[in-house]
Amino acid sequence: MVAPGRLDAEWDRHRPAVFGVAYRVLGTVSDAEDVVQDVWLRAAQTSLAQVRDLSENGGPGVGDATQASRESHRHIGS
């Protein structure tokens, strides 16, 4: 479980992967930053009691990369 005080540190560790996925999907820094912000807001609103690890089950950053991919595709559709 991620302790409440560790959320910022965990995010700092996973943010580059989120940005990388979003940038590869969307192709612009500004759009990728929008997705990074959306993923952060979603993570910050999640009950930490339900989160075991920000990486989910597939290794470091996999959960965040999945969210970045989904948010990027939503961004394309909007």
C-alpha positions as a Markdown table, in Angstrom:
| # | Residue | x | y | z |
|---|---|---|---|---|
| 1 | Met | 0.0 | 0.0 | 0.0 |
| 2 | Val | 1.2 | 3.5 | -0.8 |
| 3 | Ala | 1.4 | 5.6 | 2.4 |
| 4 | Pro | -0.3 | 9.1 | 2.1 |
| 5 | Gly | 3.1 | 10.9 | 2.5 |
| 6 | Arg | 4.6 | 8.9 | -0.3 |
| 7 | Leu | 2.2 | 9.9 | -3.0 |
| 8 | Asp | 4.2 | 12.8 | -4.2 |
| 9 | Ala | 7.4 | 10.9 | -4.2 |
| 10 | Glu | 5.8 | 8.0 | -6.1 |
| 11 | Trp | 4.3 | 10.4 | -8.6 |
| 12 | Asp | 7.7 | 12.1 | -9.2 |
| 13 | Arg | 9.1 | 8.6 | -9.9 |
| 14 | His | 6.4 | 7.7 | -12.4 |
| 15 | Arg | 5.7 | 11.1 | -14.1 |
| 16 | Pro | 8.4 | 10.7 | -16.8 |
| 17 | Ala | 6.8 | 7.5 | -18.0 |
| 18 | Val | 3.4 | 9.1 | -18.1 |
| 19 | Phe | 4.7 | 12.0 | -20.0 |
| 20 | Gly | 6.6 | 9.7 | -22.4 |
| 21 | Val | 3.5 | 7.6 | -23.3 |
| 22 | Ala | 1.3 | 10.7 | -23.7 |
| 23 | Tyr | 3.9 | 12.4 | -25.9 |
| 24 | Arg | 4.3 | 9.4 | -28.1 |
| 25 | Val | 0.6 | 9.1 | -28.6 |
| 26 | Leu | -0.2 | 12.8 | -29.0 |
| 27 | Gly | 3.0 | 14.2 | -30.5 |
| 28 | Thr | 3.0 | 17.6 | -28.7 |
| 29 | Val | 4.4 | 18.7 | -25.4 |
| 30 | Ser | 1.4 | 20.7 | -24.5 |
| 31 | Asp | -1.1 | 17.9 | -25.1 |
| 32 | Ala | 1.2 | 15.5 | -23.2 |
| 33 | Glu | 1.3 | 17.8 | -20.2 |
| 34 | Asp | -2.5 | 18.0 | -20.3 |
| 35 | Val | -2.6 | 14.2 | -20.0 |
| 36 | Val | 0.0 | 14.2 | -17.2 |
| 37 | Gln | -2.1 | 16.6 | -15.3 |
| 38 | Asp | -5.3 | 14.5 | -15.9 |
| 39 | Val | -3.5 | 11.3 | -14.7 |
| 40 | Trp | -2.1 | 13.1 | -11.6 |
| 41 | Leu | -5.6 | 14.5 | -10.7 |
| 42 | Arg | -7.1 | 11.0 | -11.0 |
| 43 | Ala | -4.3 | 9.5 | -8.9 |
| 44 | Ala | -4.6 | 12.2 | -6.2 |
| 45 | Gln | -8.4 | 11.6 | -5.9 |
| 46 | Thr | -8.0 | 7.8 | -5.5 |
| 47 | Ser | -8.4 | 6.5 | -2.0 |
| 48 | Leu | -4.9 | 5.4 | -0.9 |
| 49 | Ala | -6.5 | 2.6 | 1.2 |
| 50 | Gln | -7.4 | 0.9 | -2.1 |
| 51 | Val | -3.9 | 1.4 | -3.8 |
| 52 | Arg | -1.3 | -1.3 | -3.2 |
| 53 | Asp | 1.3 | 0.3 | -5.5 |
| 54 | Leu | 1.1 | 3.0 | -8.2 |
| 55 | Ser | 2.6 | 0.5 | -10.7 |
| 56 | Glu | -0.3 | -2.0 | -10.3 |
| 57 | Asn | 0.8 | -5.6 | -11.1 |
| 58 | Gly | 3.0 | -5.2 | -14.1 |
| 59 | Gly | 6.1 | -3.5 | -12.8 |
| 60 | Pro | 7.2 | 0.1 | -12.3 |
| 61 | Gly | 5.0 | 2.6 | -14.0 |
| 62 | Val | 2.7 | 0.1 | -15.8 |
| 63 | Gly | -0.5 | 1.3 | -14.2 |
| 64 | Asp | 0.4 | 4.9 | -14.8 |
| 65 | Ala | 1.4 | 4.2 | -18.4 |
| 66 | Thr | -2.0 | 2.5 | -19.0 |
| 67 | Gln | -3.8 | 5.5 | -17.6 |
| 68 | Ala | -1.6 | 7.8 | -19.8 |
| 69 | Ser | -2.5 | 5.8 | -22.8 |
| 70 | Arg | -6.2 | 5.9 | -22.0 |
| 71 | Glu | -6.2 | 9.6 | -21.3 |
| 72 | Ser | -4.2 | 10.3 | -24.5 |
| 73 | His | -6.8 | 8.4 | -26.6 |
| 74 | Arg | -9.6 | 10.3 | -24.9 |
| 75 | His | -7.7 | 13.5 | -25.6 |
| 76 | Ile | -7.6 | 12.6 | -29.3 |
| 77 | Gly | -11.3 | 12.0 | -29.4 |
| 78 | Ser | -12.2 | 15.3 | -27.8 |
